[in-house]
Amino acid sequence: MGEVKLEDDAILKSFLAEVGEVERDNEVVRILSCFKLNPFEHLNLSFDSSTDDVKRQYRKISLMVHPDKCKHPQAQEAFGALAKAQQLLLNDQERGYILTQVHAAKEELRMKRKKQLKKDTASKIKSLVDEGKHEHIFEQSEEFQRELKLKVREILTDQEWRRRKMAMRISEEEGRLKKDEAEQKEVWKKKREHEEQWEGTREKRVSSWRDFQKSGKKAKKGETRPPKLKTEDPNKSYVQRPVKKG
């Protein structure tokens, strides 16, 4: 195991010694032009690459674009993109998510090919004769890998758009709830202030009521009161004029 690693290190050093500034700059450009949602592209790896492949490829490319080795003004950015790509592919959950989208892309392309084979009798017969071998070979071809790469981009883009829309809706809902909460707090604050103000004027209101009661029992000086009703019939409520006697 140790001998293999030493041999790999020697090959890597030899490779880096032969890499010129142009190759380093080109690698920086390649990394930065990759589809941001596909870490396999950043590391220039196929979708069936193992975690060991990821580690080896990262070490190789990162040394090429390391800011201390590469003079390209965006070398630091490319180096960071590589580090993120490796981190994603070494994370079981993130890697599993991407491979799930890859599987979905393959299924779509296989369905598409089946439809094409129905129209092409010769290809269909050959596919049946080869008992699936032809399809396996086709999926290893550059044509299929190119289509797969584009299809994966399409699916990852769609999934990311859905994720962002969901995040936006969640953010809007949280904002609405916070607004409702703030409005409710303001209502309770005003109500509490009103109650405190009402309680603060209690003594004044009680005093005013007592004054009113006193003034109601005894007329104030100079105040005119309405005349009392004169009536001979207690059941009548109107004023009866006195009747003159013969």
Solvent accessible surface area in square Angstrom, and as a share of the most:
residue,aa,sasa,rsa
1,M,205,0.91
2,G,47,0.45
3,E,144,0.64
4,V,87,0.50
5,K,125,0.53
6,L,126,0.63
7,E,106,0.48
8,D,58,0.30
9,D,27,0.14
10,A,59,0.46
11,I,106,0.54
12,L,19,0.09
13,K,146,0.62
14,S,60,0.39
15,F,70,0.29
16,L,31,0.16
17,A,88,0.68
18,E,138,0.62
19,V,18,0.11
20,G,31,0.30
21,E,70,0.32
22,V,102,0.59
23,E,85,0.38
24,R,27,0.10
25,D,41,0.21
26,N,89,0.46
27,E,28,0.12
28,V,0,0.00
29,V,87,0.50
30,R,61,0.22
31,I,0,0.00
32,L,46,0.23
33,S,82,0.53
34,C,16,0.09
35,F,42,0.18
36,K,160,0.68
37,L,60,0.30
38,N,0,0.00
39,P,1,0.01
40,F,1,0.01
41,E,16,0.07
42,H,16,0.07
43,L,0,0.00
44,N,98,0.50
45,L,37,0.19
46,S,61,0.39
47,F,26,0.11
48,D,121,0.63
49,S,9,0.06
50,S,52,0.34
51,T,57,0.33
52,D,80,0.42
53,D,44,0.23
54,V,0,0.00
55,K,106,0.45
56,R,139,0.51
57,Q,35,0.15
58,Y,40,0.15
59,R,109,0.40
60,K,74,0.31
61,I,7,0.03
62,S,8,0.05
63,L,56,0.28
64,M,15,0.07
65,V,0,0.00
66,H,53,0.24
67,P,45,0.28
68,D,121,0.63
69,K,117,0.50
70,C,5,0.03
71,K,174,0.74
72,H,36,0.16
73,P,127,0.80
74,Q,82,0.37
75,A,2,0.02
76,Q,116,0.51
77,E,96,0.43
78,A,0,0.00
79,F,45,0.19
80,G,36,0.34
81,A,26,0.20
82,L,0,0.00
83,A,38,0.29
84,K,130,0.55
85,A,3,0.02
86,Q,36,0.16
87,Q,128,0.57
88,L,44,0.22
89,L,0,0.00
90,L,67,0.33
91,N,68,0.35
92,D,124,0.64
93,Q,152,0.67
94,E,70,0.31
95,R,32,0.12
96,G,34,0.33
97,Y,94,0.36
98,I,7,0.04
99,L,61,0.30
100,T,81,0.47
101,Q,15,0.07
102,V,6,0.04
103,H,108,0.48
104,A,40,0.31
105,A,0,0.00
106,K,56,0.24
107,E,71,0.32
108,E,84,0.37
109,L,12,0.06
110,R,82,0.30
111,M,106,0.47
112,K,102,0.43
113,R,37,0.13
114,K,120,0.51
115,K,128,0.54
116,Q,92,0.41
117,L,19,0.10
118,K,150,0.63
119,K,179,0.76
120,D,65,0.34
121,T,89,0.52
122,A,74,0.58
123,S,30,0.19
124,K,91,0.39
125,I,98,0.50
126,K,105,0.44
127,S,16,0.11
128,L,124,0.62
129,V,108,0.62
130,D,35,0.18
131,E,148,0.66
132,G,37,0.35
133,K,140,0.59
134,H,40,0.18
135,E,43,0.19
136,H,115,0.51
137,I,117,0.59
138,F,36,0.15
139,E,28,0.13
140,Q,115,0.51
141,S,37,0.24
142,E,147,0.66
143,E,83,0.37
144,F,4,0.02
145,Q,67,0.30
146,R,137,0.50
147,E,56,0.25
148,L,1,0.01
149,K,82,0.35
150,L,104,0.52
151,K,38,0.16
152,V,0,0.00
153,R,77,0.28
154,E,104,0.46
155,I,22,0.11
156,L,5,0.03
157,T,68,0.40
158,D,59,0.31
159,Q,63,0.28
160,E,31,0.14
161,W,143,0.50
162,R,147,0.54
163,R,136,0.50
164,R,136,0.49
165,K,73,0.31
166,M,107,0.48
167,A,48,0.37
168,M,104,0.47
169,R,142,0.52
170,I,90,0.45
171,S,66,0.42
172,E,110,0.49
173,E,77,0.35
174,E,92,0.41
175,G,37,0.36
176,R,122,0.44
177,L,94,0.47
178,K,139,0.59
179,K,129,0.55
180,D,60,0.31
181,E,94,0.42
182,A,59,0.46
183,E,88,0.40
184,Q,93,0.41
185,K,128,0.54
186,E,81,0.36
187,V,88,0.50
188,W,131,0.46
189,K,95,0.40
190,K,123,0.52
191,K,100,0.42
192,R,128,0.47
193,E,87,0.39
194,H,115,0.51
195,E,91,0.41
196,E,107,0.48
197,Q,126,0.56
198,W,140,0.49
199,E,109,0.49
200,G,65,0.62
201,T,53,0.31
202,R,120,0.44
203,E,123,0.55
204,K,149,0.63
205,R,80,0.29
206,V,44,0.25
207,S,55,0.35
208,S,64,0.41
209,W,142,0.50
210,R,148,0.54
211,D,85,0.44
212,F,127,0.53
213,Q,85,0.38
214,K,146,0.62
215,S,43,0.28
216,G,56,0.54
217,K,175,0.74
218,K,159,0.67
219,A,32,0.25
220,K,136,0.58
221,K,209,0.89
222,G,82,0.79
223,E,100,0.45
224,T,129,0.75
225,R,139,0.51
226,P,115,0.72
227,P,126,0.79
228,K,185,0.78
229,L,107,0.53
230,K,146,0.62
231,T,57,0.33
232,E,136,0.61
233,D,44,0.23
234,P,122,0.77
235,N,140,0.72
236,K,76,0.32
237,S,94,0.60
238,Y,114,0.43
239,V,91,0.52
240,Q,47,0.21
241,R,206,0.75
242,P,120,0.76
243,V,115,0.66
244,K,194,0.82
245,K,196,0.83
246,G,132,1.27
